Amino acid sequence: MASPPGSVFSDRTQAGALLADRLTAYQGRDCVVLALPRGGVPVALPVARMLGAPLDLLFVRKIGAPGQPEFAIGAVVDGDPPQVVMNKDVPPRLAAPGGYLETEIPRLLEEVDRRRQLYGGGRQPVPVAGKVAIVVDDGIATGATMRAALLGLARQNPARIVLAVPVAAPEALEPLGDIAHEVICLRVPGDFRAVGLHYRDFPQVSDAEVVAALRDAG
């Protein structure tokens, strides 16, 4: 991890360029850059360009508890094949009844397929087995989504997992080091509060921007 610079990032593209500078050791390696859409995509594009690596998307869909969809009992992580990561700390009252997961998981996978069709014309995920997988987002607040993403990715047997983000809350970032082989974070402020506060320009990333980034990355 880096000691934090003294100012906010101009935008996601600038943050991505700074991350790319920290990842030059992976030039010439067999890498795949995986962005969490949508906010992670403009951060990941400069990284993929610098490495000459393919840019792909890593979708994570929360499996909500029956009757309380905001409480995650697990997640479906995109990949070849997709992976299901279950939360081990689910209160008994929120446990999924018989048949729930058999219905919910296919529904979430259909949504992942729909988004792949929207963003990449239905192209299949880039295989990561035996490669360096560099996972990029625009920031980490709670770490729950990223944790599921990394656990699901690990089951696809990459040679190395590198987590690269511009900014993260310290309490969220530290546990992720138990899953990723390397964690690169440019800012780890004690008064984190929210990802967007660490960017001067932090608009919502549009679907069109995601499509354009994938096209520009080749």
Residue frames as a rotation matrix with the C-alpha (Angstrom) as fourth column:
MET 1
0.577 0.817 0.000 0.00
0.817 -0.577 0.000 0.00
0.000 0.000 -1.000 0.00
ALA 2
-0.280 -0.653 0.704 1.11
0.610 -0.687 -0.395 3.53
0.741 0.318 0.591 -0.68
SER 3
-0.539 0.133 -0.832 1.18
0.648 -0.565 -0.510 6.38
-0.538 -0.814 0.218 1.75
PRO 4
0.379 0.857 0.349 -1.65
0.880 -0.216 -0.423 8.71
-0.287 0.468 -0.836 0.71
PRO 5
-0.591 -0.483 0.646 -0.97
0.671 -0.739 0.062 11.77
0.447 0.470 0.761 -1.43
GLY 6
-0.838 0.112 -0.533 -2.19
0.379 -0.583 -0.718 15.05
-0.391 -0.805 0.446 -0.07
SER 7
-0.595 0.629 -0.500 -4.99
-0.695 -0.715 -0.072 15.92
-0.403 0.305 0.863 -2.49
VAL 8
0.273 0.782 0.560 -8.04
-0.159 0.611 -0.776 14.38
-0.949 0.123 0.291 -4.08
PHE 9
-0.559 -0.375 0.740 -7.94
0.611 0.417 0.673 12.80
-0.561 0.828 -0.004 -7.53
SER 10
-0.825 0.260 -0.502 -9.05
-0.477 -0.796 0.372 14.94
-0.303 0.547 0.780 -10.46
ASP 11
0.306 0.903 -0.300 -11.24
-0.952 0.281 -0.125 12.17
-0.029 0.324 0.946 -11.86
ARG 12
0.749 0.038 0.661 -11.28
-0.185 0.971 0.153 8.42
-0.636 -0.237 0.734 -12.41
THR 13
0.896 -0.434 0.094 -9.01
0.223 0.256 -0.941 8.62
0.384 0.864 0.326 -15.47
GLN 14
0.259 -0.830 0.494 -6.30
-0.671 -0.523 -0.526 10.45
0.695 -0.195 -0.692 -13.54
ALA 15
0.339 -0.077 0.938 -6.61
-0.839 0.426 0.339 7.95
-0.425 -0.901 0.080 -10.69
GLY 16
0.937 0.049 0.347 -6.21
0.095 0.918 -0.386 5.12
-0.337 0.395 0.855 -13.20
ALA 17
0.658 -0.747 0.095 -3.08
-0.086 -0.200 -0.976 6.70
0.748 0.634 -0.196 -14.65
LEU 18
0.088 -0.612 0.786 -1.56
-0.956 -0.272 -0.106 6.92
0.279 -0.742 -0.609 -11.17
LEU 19
0.590 0.170 0.789 -2.45
-0.466 0.870 0.162 3.28
-0.659 -0.463 0.593 -10.53
ALA 20
0.974 -0.228 -0.002 -0.85
0.116 0.504 -0.856 2.31
0.196 0.833 0.517 -13.84
ASP 21
0.329 -0.899 0.289 2.40
-0.626 -0.437 -0.646 3.90
0.707 0.032 -0.706 -12.66
ARG 22
0.011 -0.274 0.962 2.36
-0.955 0.281 0.091 1.55
-0.295 -0.920 -0.258 -9.67
LEU 23
0.631 0.372 0.681 1.79
-0.217 0.927 -0.306 -1.54
-0.745 0.046 0.666 -11.85
THR 24
0.509 -0.467 -0.723 4.67
-0.856 -0.189 -0.480 -1.25
0.087 0.864 -0.496 -14.31
ALA 25
-0.456 -0.708 0.539 6.29
-0.755 0.628 0.186 -4.35
-0.470 -0.322 -0.822 -12.79
TYR 26
0.009 0.559 0.829 3.58
0.082 0.826 -0.557 -6.38
-0.997 0.073 -0.038 -14.53
GLN 27
0.480 0.048 -0.876 4.49
-0.816 -0.343 -0.466 -5.20
-0.323 0.938 -0.125 -18.02
GLY 28
-0.332 -0.599 -0.729 5.32
-0.847 0.530 -0.050 -8.21
0.416 0.601 -0.682 -20.16
ARG 29
-0.870 0.126 0.477 3.41
-0.210 0.780 -0.589 -10.56
-0.446 -0.613 -0.652 -17.86
ASP 30
-0.722 0.689 -0.070 0.34
0.300 0.402 0.865 -12.52
0.624 0.603 -0.497 -18.93
CYS 31
-0.909 0.326 -0.259 -2.24
0.096 -0.441 -0.892 -10.22
-0.405 -0.836 0.370 -17.32
VAL 32
-0.269 0.890 0.367 -5.97
0.709 -0.075 0.701 -9.61
0.652 0.449 -0.611 -17.43
VAL 33
-0.994 0.029 0.109 -7.38
-0.088 -0.803 -0.589 -6.34
0.071 -0.595 0.800 -16.08
LEU 34
-0.376 0.899 -0.224 -10.81
0.778 0.438 0.450 -6.83
0.503 -0.005 -0.864 -14.50
ALA 35
-0.903 0.111 0.414 -12.94
-0.229 -0.941 -0.248 -3.78
0.363 -0.319 0.876 -13.74
LEU 36
-0.538 0.807 -0.242 -15.99
0.743 0.318 -0.589 -3.72
-0.399 -0.497 -0.771 -11.49
PRO 37
-0.645 0.338 0.685 -18.63
0.394 -0.622 0.677 -1.88
0.655 0.707 0.268 -13.53
ARG 38
0.774 -0.052 0.631 -19.46
0.581 -0.337 -0.741 0.76
0.251 0.940 -0.231 -13.86
GLY 39
0.954 -0.299 0.006 -17.22
-0.280 -0.885 0.372 3.04
-0.105 -0.357 -0.928 -11.79
GLY 40
0.355 -0.878 0.321 -14.14
0.011 0.347 0.938 0.86
-0.935 -0.329 0.132 -12.04
VAL 41
0.608 -0.070 0.791 -14.05
0.739 0.412 -0.532 0.89
-0.289 0.908 0.303 -15.82
PRO 42
0.851 -0.325 0.412 -12.53
0.011 -0.773 -0.634 4.36
0.524 0.544 -0.655 -16.50
VAL 43
0.567 -0.700 0.434 -9.98
-0.723 -0.171 0.669 3.66
-0.395 -0.693 -0.603 -13.76
ALA 44
0.365 -0.392 0.845 -9.02
0.138 0.920 0.367 0.33
-0.921 -0.017 0.390 -15.29
LEU 45
0.952 0.078 0.295 -8.67
0.295 0.002 -0.955 1.55
-0.075 0.997 -0.021 -18.88
PRO 46
0.606 -0.796 0.021 -5.31
-0.740 -0.573 -0.353 3.38
0.293 0.198 -0.936 -18.36
VAL 47
0.095 -0.553 0.827 -4.01
-0.673 0.576 0.463 0.31
-0.733 -0.601 -0.318 -16.52
ALA 48
0.558 0.191 0.807 -4.96
0.331 0.841 -0.428 -2.02
-0.761 0.506 0.406 -19.38
ARG 49
0.978 -0.202 0.045 -3.42
-0.048 -0.434 -0.900 0.33
0.201 0.878 -0.435 -21.93
MET 50
0.373 -0.893 0.252 -0.14
-0.927 -0.345 0.149 0.60
-0.046 -0.289 -0.956 -20.03
LEU 51
-0.107 -0.400 0.910 0.13
-0.455 0.834 0.313 -3.17
-0.884 -0.381 -0.271 -19.64
GLY 52
-0.526 0.025 -0.850 -1.13
-0.834 0.179 0.521 -3.97
0.165 0.984 -0.073 -23.13
ALA 53
-0.965 0.192 0.178 -3.52
0.096 0.892 -0.442 -6.35
-0.243 -0.410 -0.879 -21.41
PRO 54
-0.478 0.869 0.123 -7.14
0.382 0.080 0.921 -7.23
0.791 0.487 -0.371 -22.18
LEU 55
-0.872 0.333 0.357 -9.76
-0.488 -0.567 -0.663 -5.32
-0.018 -0.753 0.658 -20.23
ASP 56
-0.486 0.761 -0.429 -12.77
0.332 0.615 0.715 -7.27
0.808 0.205 -0.552 -19.03
LEU 57
-0.113 0.579 0.807 -15.60
-0.759 -0.574 0.305 -6.76
0.641 -0.578 0.505 -16.56
LEU 58
-0.850 -0.095 -0.518 -16.06
0.251 0.791 -0.558 -8.58
0.463 -0.604 -0.648 -13.27
PHE 59
-0.119 0.914 0.387 -19.75
-0.489 -0.393 0.779 -8.59
0.864 -0.097 0.494 -12.37
VAL 60
-0.956 -0.050 -0.289 -20.83
0.225 0.508 -0.831 -9.27
0.189 -0.860 -0.475 -8.81
ARG 61
-0.208 0.956 0.209 -24.54
-0.370 -0.275 0.887 -9.74
0.905 0.107 0.411 -8.06
LYS 62
-0.771 -0.046 0.635 -25.72
-0.637 0.056 -0.769 -9.87
0.000 -0.997 -0.073 -4.48
ILE 63
-0.434 0.677 -0.594 -27.92
0.344 0.734 0.585 -12.76
0.832 0.050 -0.552 -3.38
GLY 64
-0.496 0.310 0.811 -30.43
-0.688 -0.710 -0.149 -11.02
0.530 -0.632 0.566 -1.11
ALA 65
-0.971 0.189 0.148 -32.08
0.015 0.664 -0.747 -12.68
-0.240 -0.723 -0.648 1.85
PRO 66
-0.474 0.872 0.119 -35.70
0.675 0.273 0.686 -13.80
0.566 0.406 -0.718 1.37
GLY 67
0.546 0.808 -0.221 -37.90
0.791 -0.409 0.455 -10.85
0.278 -0.423 -0.863 2.30
GLN 68
0.727 -0.396 -0.561 -34.85
0.039 -0.792 0.609 -8.63
-0.686 -0.464 -0.560 2.98
PRO 69
0.838 -0.324 0.440 -33.12
0.532 0.298 -0.793 -8.20
0.126 0.898 0.421 -0.40
GLU 70
0.686 -0.612 0.393 -30.65
-0.486 -0.787 -0.379 -5.62
0.542 0.069 -0.838 0.94
PHE 71
0.383 -0.556 0.738 -29.06
-0.729 0.309 0.611 -8.19
-0.568 -0.772 -0.287 3.27
ALA 72
0.170 -0.419 -0.892 -26.50
-0.859 0.381 -0.342 -10.24
0.483 0.825 -0.295 1.34
ILE 73
0.701 0.019 0.713 -26.52
-0.436 0.802 0.407 -13.93
-0.564 -0.596 0.571 2.10
GLY 74
0.069 -0.726 0.684 -24.07
0.580 0.587 0.565 -14.47
-0.812 0.358 0.461 -0.76
ALA 75
0.206 -0.053 -0.977 -23.07
-0.633 -0.769 -0.092 -13.30
-0.746 0.637 -0.192 -4.21
VAL 76
0.705 -0.047 0.707 -22.76
0.544 0.675 -0.498 -14.55
-0.454 0.736 0.502 -7.76
VAL 77
0.128 -0.777 -0.616 -19.43
-0.333 -0.619 0.712 -13.64
-0.934 0.114 -0.338 -9.35
ASP 78
0.875 0.216 -0.433 -19.05
-0.456 0.069 -0.887 -13.55
-0.161 0.974 0.159 -13.11
GLY 79
-0.189 -0.979 0.080 -16.44
-0.789 0.200 0.581 -15.77
-0.584 0.047 -0.810 -14.72
ASP 80
0.372 0.222 -0.901 -15.83
-0.795 0.577 -0.186 -18.87
0.478 0.786 0.391 -16.78
PRO 81
-0.181 0.983 0.026 -17.54
0.665 0.103 0.740 -20.57
0.725 0.151 -0.672 -15.03
PRO 82
0.094 0.299 0.950 -19.43
-0.484 -0.820 0.306 -18.18
0.870 -0.489 0.068 -12.70
GLN 83
-0.677 -0.389 -0.625 -18.90
0.367 0.558 -0.744 -18.72
0.638 -0.733 -0.235 -8.98
VAL 84
0.507 0.829 0.235 -21.28
0.033 -0.291 0.956 -18.57
0.861 -0.477 -0.175 -6.03
VAL 85
-0.706 -0.706 -0.053 -19.87
0.164 -0.091 -0.982 -17.18
0.688 -0.703 0.180 -2.77
MET 86
0.382 0.892 -0.241 -22.03
0.428 0.061 0.902 -17.64
0.819 -0.447 -0.359 0.33
ASN 87
-0.120 -0.308 0.944 -21.88
-0.645 -0.698 -0.310 -15.49
0.754 -0.646 -0.115 3.47
LYS 88
-0.415 -0.129 -0.901 -21.06
0.374 0.878 -0.298 -17.67
0.830 -0.460 -0.316 6.47
ASP 89
-0.953 -0.023 -0.303 -22.41
0.291 -0.357 -0.888 -15.15
-0.088 -0.934 0.347 8.99
VAL 90
-0.526 0.835 0.159 -26.11
-0.281 -0.347 0.895 -15.19
0.803 0.426 0.418 8.06
PRO 91
-0.649 0.374 0.662 -28.53
-0.708 0.021 -0.706 -15.10
-0.278 -0.927 0.252 11.02
PRO 92
-0.877 0.299 0.377 -30.73
0.319 0.948 -0.010 -18.22
-0.360 0.111 -0.926 11.11
ARG 93
0.020 0.971 -0.238 -33.86
0.308 -0.233 -0.923 -16.11
-0.951 -0.054 -0.304 10.62
LEU 94
0.348 0.055 -0.936 -32.51
-0.715 -0.630 -0.303 -14.94
-0.606 0.774 -0.181 7.23
ALA 95
-0.635 -0.608 0.476 -31.32
-0.201 0.726 0.658 -18.33
-0.746 0.323 -0.583 6.00
ALA 96
-0.478 0.423 -0.770 -32.56
-0.871 -0.121 0.475 -19.30
0.108 0.898 0.426 2.56
PRO 97
0.210 0.619 0.756 -35.33
-0.579 0.702 -0.414 -21.91
-0.788 -0.351 0.506 2.53
GLY 98
-0.385 -0.334 0.861 -35.16
0.333 0.819 0.467 -24.97
-0.861 0.466 -0.204 0.31
GLY 99
0.175 0.417 0.892 -35.39
0.962 0.121 -0.246 -24.11
-0.211 0.901 -0.380 -3.37
TYR 100
0.798 0.174 -0.577 -34.61
0.171 -0.983 -0.061 -20.40
-0.578 -0.050 -0.814 -2.91
LEU 101
-0.081 -0.925 -0.371 -31.04
-0.374 -0.317 0.872 -20.51
-0.924 0.209 -0.320 -4.21
GLU 102
-0.513 -0.074 0.855 -32.04
0.596 0.686 0.417 -22.82
-0.618 0.724 -0.308 -7.07
THR 103
0.500 0.748 0.436 -34.39
0.859 -0.366 -0.359 -20.07
-0.109 0.554 -0.825 -8.27
GLU 104
0.847 -0.103 -0.521 -32.40
0.032 -0.969 0.244 -16.98
-0.530 -0.224 -0.818 -7.33
ILE 105
-0.113 -0.994 -0.008 -28.98
0.027 -0.011 1.000 -17.92
-0.993 0.113 0.028 -8.73
PRO 106
-0.342 0.007 0.940 -30.20
0.902 0.284 0.326 -18.58
-0.265 0.959 -0.103 -12.31
ARG 107
0.739 0.659 0.139 -32.09
0.674 -0.717 -0.178 -15.27
-0.017 0.225 -0.974 -12.19
LEU 108
0.626 -0.585 -0.515 -28.92
-0.149 -0.739 0.657 -13.41
-0.765 -0.335 -0.550 -11.20
LEU 109
-0.391 -0.787 0.478 -26.90
0.353 0.352 0.867 -15.19
-0.850 0.507 0.140 -13.88
GLU 110
0.180 0.542 0.821 -29.46
0.982 -0.059 -0.177 -14.09
-0.048 0.838 -0.544 -16.46
GLU 111
0.953 0.151 -0.265 -28.90
0.176 -0.982 0.073 -10.50
-0.249 -0.117 -0.962 -15.32
VAL 112
0.081 -0.988 -0.133 -25.13
-0.095 -0.140 0.985 -10.94
-0.992 -0.067 -0.106 -15.66
ASP 113
-0.378 -0.172 0.910 -25.65
0.795 0.444 0.414 -12.28
-0.475 0.879 -0.031 -19.19
ARG 114
0.643 0.688 0.337 -27.91
0.766 -0.570 -0.299 -9.32
-0.014 0.450 -0.893 -19.99
ARG 115
0.793 -0.385 -0.471 -25.27
-0.166 -0.882 0.441 -6.86
-0.586 -0.272 -0.764 -18.85
ARG 116
-0.276 -0.897 0.346 -22.54
0.201 0.298 0.933 -8.67
-0.940 0.327 0.098 -20.77
GLN 117
-0.022 0.366 0.930 -24.72
0.988 0.148 -0.035 -8.40
-0.151 0.919 -0.365 -23.86
LEU 118
0.900 0.426 -0.094 -25.27
0.419 -0.904 -0.080 -4.70
-0.119 0.033 -0.992 -23.19
TYR 119
0.644 -0.689 -0.333 -21.64
-0.364 -0.658 0.660 -3.83
-0.673 -0.304 -0.674 -22.55
GLY 120
-0.340 -0.940 -0.005 -19.68
-0.548 0.194 0.814 -6.27
-0.764 0.280 -0.581 -24.66
GLY 121
-0.062 0.375 -0.925 -22.01
-0.981 0.149 0.126 -7.66
0.185 0.915 0.359 -27.28
GLY 122
0.853 0.494 0.167 -22.32
-0.520 0.824 0.223 -10.91
-0.028 -0.277 0.960 -25.37
ARG 123
0.148 -0.867 -0.475 -18.62
-0.488 0.354 -0.798 -11.74
0.860 0.350 -0.371 -25.56
GLN 124
0.706 0.084 -0.703 -17.49
0.408 0.763 0.501 -14.42
0.578 -0.641 0.505 -23.15
PRO 125
0.909 -0.411 0.073 -15.38
-0.291 -0.498 0.817 -13.58
-0.299 -0.764 -0.572 -20.08
VAL 126
0.311 -0.893 -0.324 -11.63
-0.666 0.039 -0.745 -13.50
0.678 0.448 -0.583 -20.67
PRO 127
0.733 -0.067 -0.677 -10.15
0.379 0.867 0.324 -16.66
0.565 -0.494 0.661 -19.07
VAL 128
0.593 -0.508 0.624 -8.02
-0.719 -0.684 0.126 -15.93
0.363 -0.523 -0.771 -16.02
ALA 129
0.955 -0.224 0.193 -6.65
0.082 0.829 0.553 -19.37
-0.284 -0.512 0.811 -15.14
GLY 130
0.348 -0.920 0.181 -2.85
0.914 0.376 0.154 -19.20
-0.209 0.112 0.971 -14.88
LYS 131
0.021 -0.297 0.955 -2.77
0.580 -0.774 -0.253 -15.43
0.814 0.559 0.156 -15.48
VAL 132
-0.856 -0.230 -0.463 -2.19
0.504 -0.570 -0.649 -12.37
-0.115 -0.789 0.604 -13.34
ALA 133
0.070 0.949 0.306 -5.65
0.836 -0.223 0.501 -10.98
0.544 0.221 -0.810 -12.59
ILE 134
-0.926 -0.362 -0.113 -5.58
0.372 -0.813 -0.448 -7.27
0.070 -0.457 0.887 -11.76
VAL 135
-0.016 0.995 -0.097 -8.89
0.966 0.041 0.254 -6.23
0.257 -0.090 -0.962 -10.18
VAL 136
-0.925 -0.347 0.157 -9.73
0.335 -0.937 -0.102 -2.53
0.183 -0.042 0.982 -10.35
ASP 137
0.253 0.967 -0.031 -12.48
0.944 -0.240 0.228 -0.36
0.213 -0.087 -0.973 -8.88
ASP 138
0.123 -0.190 0.974 -12.77
0.191 -0.959 -0.211 3.37
0.974 0.212 -0.081 -8.22
GLY 139
-0.474 -0.321 0.820 -12.72
-0.726 -0.384 -0.571 2.85
0.498 -0.865 -0.051 -4.45
ILE 140
-0.317 0.326 -0.890 -13.71
0.422 0.889 0.175 0.57
0.849 -0.320 -0.420 -1.60
ALA 141
-0.089 0.398 0.913 -16.09
-0.695 -0.682 0.229 1.65
0.714 -0.614 0.337 1.16
THR 142
0.539 0.372 0.755 -17.27
-0.821 0.433 0.373 -1.47
-0.188 -0.821 0.539 3.02
GLY 143
-0.537 -0.839 -0.089 -15.35
-0.826 0.501 0.258 -4.13
-0.172 0.212 -0.962 1.09
ALA 144
-0.039 0.579 0.814 -18.28
-0.312 0.767 -0.561 -6.57
-0.949 -0.275 0.151 0.93
THR 145
0.887 0.396 -0.236 -18.67
-0.318 0.155 -0.935 -6.50
-0.334 0.905 0.263 -2.86
MET 146
0.270 -0.872 -0.409 -14.93
-0.884 -0.055 -0.465 -6.65
0.383 0.487 -0.785 -3.46
ARG 147
-0.410 -0.402 0.819 -14.54
-0.752 0.657 -0.054 -9.54
-0.516 -0.638 -0.572 -1.03
ALA 148
0.434 0.652 0.622 -17.11
-0.096 0.720 -0.687 -11.58
-0.896 0.238 0.375 -2.95
ALA 149
0.869 -0.135 -0.476 -15.46
-0.493 -0.156 -0.856 -10.64
0.041 0.979 -0.202 -6.24
LEU 150
-0.079 -0.997 -0.025 -12.01
-0.974 0.082 -0.211 -11.75
0.212 0.008 -0.977 -5.07
LEU 151
-0.302 0.021 0.953 -13.26
-0.519 0.835 -0.183 -15.00
-0.799 -0.550 -0.241 -3.53
GLY 152
0.724 0.630 0.282 -15.11
-0.071 0.474 -0.878 -15.91
-0.686 0.615 0.388 -6.70
LEU 153
0.692 -0.543 -0.476 -12.13
-0.676 -0.258 -0.690 -14.97
0.252 0.799 -0.546 -8.84
ALA 154
-0.220 -0.839 0.497 -9.76
-0.938 0.323 0.131 -17.06
-0.270 -0.437 -0.858 -6.71
ARG 155
0.155 0.371 0.916 -11.79
-0.196 0.920 -0.339 -20.17
-0.968 -0.127 0.215 -7.57
GLN 156
0.977 0.178 -0.120 -10.93
-0.137 0.086 -0.987 -19.63
-0.166 0.980 0.109 -11.23
ASN 157
0.600 -0.782 0.171 -7.25
0.619 0.589 0.519 -20.33
-0.507 -0.206 0.837 -10.46
PRO 158
0.877 -0.432 0.208 -5.41
-0.177 -0.696 -0.696 -17.20
0.446 0.574 -0.687 -11.57
ALA 159
0.155 -0.910 -0.383 -1.67
0.648 0.387 -0.656 -17.35
0.746 -0.147 0.650 -10.99
ARG 160
-0.775 -0.399 -0.489 -1.84
0.630 -0.547 -0.551 -14.14
-0.048 -0.735 0.676 -8.97
ILE 161
0.393 0.888 0.237 -4.55
0.840 -0.452 0.299 -11.73
0.373 0.082 -0.924 -7.84
VAL 162
-0.801 -0.588 -0.115 -3.63
0.595 -0.756 -0.273 -8.05
0.074 -0.287 0.955 -7.60
LEU 163
0.387 0.903 -0.185 -6.17
0.919 -0.394 0.002 -5.65
-0.071 -0.170 -0.983 -6.11
ALA 164
-0.747 -0.652 0.127 -5.59
0.664 -0.738 0.120 -2.10
0.016 0.174 0.985 -7.36
VAL 165
0.419 0.901 0.113 -7.75
0.871 -0.434 0.232 0.82
0.258 0.001 -0.966 -6.24
PRO 166
-0.113 -0.465 0.878 -7.18
0.215 -0.874 -0.435 4.55
0.970 0.139 0.198 -5.86
VAL 167
-0.567 0.008 0.824 -8.78
-0.692 -0.548 -0.471 4.91
0.448 -0.837 0.316 -2.42
ALA 168
-0.012 0.569 -0.822 -10.25
0.242 0.799 0.550 2.72
0.970 -0.192 -0.148 0.32
ALA 169
0.625 0.256 0.737 -11.40
-0.670 -0.309 0.675 2.79
0.400 -0.916 -0.021 3.90
PRO 170
-0.399 -0.914 0.074 -8.64
-0.837 0.330 -0.437 1.22
0.375 -0.236 -0.896 6.03
GLU 171
-0.379 0.291 0.878 -10.98
-0.619 0.626 -0.475 -1.14
-0.688 -0.723 -0.057 7.89
ALA 172
0.748 0.663 -0.010 -12.39
-0.416 0.458 -0.785 -2.40
-0.517 0.592 0.619 4.57
LEU 173
0.527 -0.594 -0.607 -9.05
-0.738 0.033 -0.674 -2.78
0.421 0.804 -0.421 2.82
GLU 174
-0.262 -0.794 0.549 -7.09
-0.959 0.280 -0.052 -4.74
-0.112 -0.540 -0.834 5.41
PRO 175
0.107 0.303 0.947 -9.11
-0.345 0.905 -0.251 -8.01
-0.933 -0.300 0.201 5.28
LEU 176
0.922 0.285 -0.262 -8.89
-0.324 0.200 -0.924 -8.10
-0.211 0.937 0.277 1.48
GLY 177
0.097 -0.974 -0.203 -5.16
-0.974 -0.051 -0.221 -8.66
0.205 0.219 -0.954 1.78
ASP 178
-0.273 -0.133 0.953 -5.98
-0.530 0.848 -0.033 -12.16
-0.803 -0.514 -0.301 3.01
ILE 179
0.593 0.561 0.577 -7.45
0.216 0.579 -0.786 -12.98
-0.775 0.591 0.222 -0.43
ALA 180
0.957 -0.284 -0.058 -5.38
-0.163 -0.365 -0.917 -10.94
0.239 0.887 -0.395 -2.89
HIS 181
0.465 -0.870 -0.161 -1.69
0.874 0.481 -0.075 -11.72
0.143 -0.106 0.984 -3.31
GLU 182
-0.743 -0.666 -0.071 -0.94
0.670 -0.740 -0.066 -7.99
-0.008 -0.097 0.995 -3.56
VAL 183
0.477 0.863 -0.168 -2.93
0.864 -0.496 -0.094 -4.89
-0.164 -0.100 -0.981 -2.65
ILE 184
-0.737 -0.626 0.255 -2.12
0.666 -0.736 0.120 -1.52
0.113 0.258 0.960 -4.21
CYS 185
0.483 0.874 -0.057 -4.07
0.866 -0.467 0.178 1.44
0.129 -0.135 -0.982 -2.86
LEU 186
-0.220 -0.640 0.736 -2.99
0.569 -0.697 -0.436 5.03
0.792 0.323 0.518 -3.41
ARG 187
-0.507 0.126 0.853 -4.95
-0.583 -0.779 -0.231 6.59
0.635 -0.614 0.468 -0.54
VAL 188
-0.177 0.453 -0.874 -6.05
0.645 0.724 0.244 5.00
0.744 -0.520 -0.420 2.73
PRO 189
-0.499 -0.035 0.866 -7.49
-0.327 -0.917 -0.226 7.97
0.802 -0.396 0.447 4.65
GLY 190
-0.932 0.128 -0.338 -8.55
0.359 0.439 -0.824 7.56
0.043 -0.890 -0.455 8.24
ASP 191
-0.438 0.806 -0.397 -11.53
-0.171 -0.509 -0.844 9.89
-0.882 -0.302 0.361 7.65
PHE 192
-0.896 -0.073 0.437 -12.68
0.367 0.430 0.825 7.99
-0.249 0.900 -0.359 4.54
ARG 193
-0.418 0.855 -0.308 -16.49
-0.354 -0.465 -0.811 8.65
-0.837 -0.230 0.497 4.67
ALA 194
0.662 0.682 0.312 -17.31
0.063 0.363 -0.929 8.02
-0.747 0.634 0.198 0.96
VAL 195
0.004 -0.682 0.731 -15.50
0.873 0.359 0.330 7.18
-0.488 0.637 0.597 -2.29
GLY 196
0.433 0.272 0.859 -16.77
0.815 -0.525 -0.245 10.24
0.384 0.807 -0.449 -4.17
LEU 197
0.977 -0.057 -0.206 -15.33
0.067 -0.832 0.550 12.67
-0.203 -0.551 -0.809 -1.63
HIS 198
0.184 -0.982 0.046 -11.82
0.175 0.079 0.981 11.71
-0.967 -0.172 0.186 -2.79
TYR 199
-0.377 -0.221 0.899 -12.45
0.919 0.029 0.393 12.86
-0.113 0.975 0.192 -6.38
ARG 200
-0.781 0.105 -0.616 -12.89
-0.081 -0.994 -0.067 16.38
-0.620 -0.003 0.785 -7.66
ASP 201
-0.262 0.677 -0.688 -15.03
-0.964 -0.145 0.225 15.15
0.053 0.722 0.690 -10.56
PHE 202
-0.931 -0.048 0.362 -17.08
-0.157 0.948 -0.276 12.02
-0.330 -0.313 -0.891 -9.77
PRO 203
-0.193 0.907 -0.375 -20.07
-0.980 -0.199 0.024 11.70
-0.052 0.372 0.927 -12.13
GLN 204
0.341 0.380 0.860 -21.99
-0.272 0.916 -0.296 8.48
-0.900 -0.133 0.415 -12.57
VAL 205
-0.765 -0.625 -0.156 -20.39
-0.382 0.245 0.891 6.36
-0.519 0.741 -0.426 -15.30
SER 206
0.198 0.897 -0.395 -22.80
-0.881 -0.014 -0.473 5.73
-0.430 0.442 0.787 -18.17
ASP 207
0.548 0.085 0.833 -23.40
0.162 0.965 -0.205 2.49
-0.821 0.247 0.515 -20.03
ALA 208
0.982 -0.154 0.112 -22.05
0.080 -0.200 -0.977 4.19
0.173 0.968 -0.184 -23.16
GLU 209
0.412 -0.879 0.240 -18.76
-0.902 -0.431 -0.030 4.98
0.130 -0.204 -0.970 -21.39
VAL 210
0.158 -0.315 0.936 -18.37
-0.439 0.827 0.352 1.33
-0.885 -0.466 -0.008 -20.40
VAL 211
0.786 0.201 0.585 -18.99
0.387 0.578 -0.719 0.18
-0.482 0.791 0.376 -23.97
ALA 212
0.882 -0.469 0.035 -16.52
-0.290 -0.601 -0.745 2.76
0.371 0.647 -0.667 -25.32
ALA 213
0.261 -0.819 0.510 -13.83
-0.917 -0.046 0.396 1.74
-0.301 -0.571 -0.763 -22.81
LEU 214
0.298 -0.110 0.948 -14.09
0.007 0.994 0.113 -1.92
-0.954 -0.027 0.297 -23.76
ARG 215
0.916 0.060 0.396 -13.87
0.391 0.075 -0.917 -0.98
-0.085 0.995 0.046 -27.42
ASP 216
0.738 -0.666 0.110 -10.88
-0.600 -0.722 -0.344 1.32
0.309 0.188 -0.932 -26.87
ALA 217
0.169 -0.685 0.709 -9.07
-0.759 0.369 0.537 -1.39
-0.629 -0.628 -0.458 -24.94
GLY 218
-0.331 -0.302 -0.894 -9.42
-0.896 0.397 0.197 -3.69
0.296 0.867 -0.402 -27.93
